[in-house]
Amino acid sequence: MESGRIRKHIDATQPIFDDIASLPHVTTQIPLYNEANVAERVIRAVVAIDYPSSKHEIQILDDSTDETCAIVDKLVASLSLEGKDISIFRREKRQGYKAGALAEGMKVCKGEFIAIFDSDFVPNPDFLRQIIPPLLADEKLAFVQARWGHLNTSHSVLTQAQSIGIDGHFMIEQSARAFNGYFMNFNGTAGVWRKQAIVDAGGWQSDTLTEDMDLSYRCQLVGWRASFLVDVVVPAELPETYTAFKSQQFRWAKGSIQTAMKLYPRVMRSKANTMAKIQAFLHLTHYSIHPIMALLSILTLPVLLTLDVNVPWQLMAFCMFCILIAICGPSTLYLTSQIATKSGFKKLLFFPVLMCVGVGIALSNTRAVFEAVTKVQSGFVRTPKSGDLEKTQYRVKAPVLPMFEILLGLYCVVSLFYYIEAKQYMVGPFLLIYACGFLLVGIRSFRESYQ
C-alpha cells in the first residue's frame, strides 16, 4: 500500500469551482428507515450544500414503514418544484438493509462521485467544496472520510462520554491510519466515494453488518487508496439511551468480526507491508477484547478462592508498572484528541464514565462476537434518533440482557469485597470499574426497556 496523507482544509475559492461545466456530477445518497424525527433535517441540510443544482443529484433511499414516508414525500415534492434534482427510491423488501439500498441507488445514479449521509448527520453548506478537490487531485483515491462532530454532546453523561470516544477515534486513529497509509475504513457516512472504486471492489455487499468497513478494505485490497479530512467536520447525533448505544456497538462489534473473518486472509496475502497487516488485524478484531473482559470479571473471584500464591513484591511492582503503562495508552489518546479538537480539559471529567460504559457493554458485545464467529444471522437494527423535536419515540427493546449485566455487576461487587479482605489491593480498582460499568449499563438499560 502506498502512503496516505491527511489532507487539510481546502480553500472553497479554488478555480475548479469557477467553471460549473467542468465540475463533476455528484450524487448524494440519504438512506432512511423509520426516521421521522430527523428525515426532514438531513434532507434540507443536503439541499443547502453549496454545489450547482445541475450537478448535484439527491437520492432519498427510503425503506421506511411509518410516517417517515409522508414527511419525505411532502418535502421532496416541494423541493422538486424549486428545481432540485431530488428523487425517492423505495423497495418492496428491505433486502440487504442499508447496503442493499445504497446498491440500488447506485445502479441509476448520475454522479461519478457519491456522497453518503445517515439520517442524523447535518452537513455544512461547504461540504462538497472541501471534499471534492482531493478526489479530483488524486485519481487513485477511492473515498474521502470527513470527521464526525456532535450535535447533542451536552444531553447527558452518556453523550459526553461517547463524544470523547468518537473524538479519539477520528483525531488519533483515523488520522494515524491515513498518514501512515494503513488500511482505513469508511465510517458509513459523512464521506464521498468515487463510483468506479465501488464497482472495482465488487460493490456494496450485505453479508456483514459493517458494509462500510467491508467495502473499504475490499477497495484498498484492489489497489485504491483512502484519505481522511481532519478539518472537515460533519455534526451528528450521538445515541441518547443506553439501549440505543449498545445496539449500535453490537452492530459494529459483530460486523467488524464478520469482516475480519471474510477479508483478513486476503489482507495477509496482499502486498501490504507488515505493519499495515498488523494494524489491520488489530483494527478488525479489536472488539474481541470484550469476551476477554467478561471472562476476567467472572474468573477473578474463583482465582482468589482457589489459589494461594505468595507473589514476591518485585514481581508485584513489575506487574503494577506494566498495568500503569497500559492505562496510559488510552488516556493519552483521549487527552490528545481533546487538545486537538480544542474541546477543553473539562470534558475529560467524563472519561471515567467512558471507561465504565466501555466495560458495561462487554456482555452485549461478547454476544455480538460469538454470533459473528458462529455465523448466526441477525438483522440490521437501526440506532434510534431524537432530532431537534422528537416526534416519534423509537426504542430498542432489550429486556433480558440487562438482568445479566446487573447480576454480573453485583458479582463484581462481591469479588471486590473479597479482594479487599484478602488485602489484594492491586485488583481492586479494576473490579470497581467492572462493578460500576455493569451496574450502570444494566440498570439504565433495564429502566429504558420498561419505560
Disulfide bonds with the S-S distance in Angstrom:
none
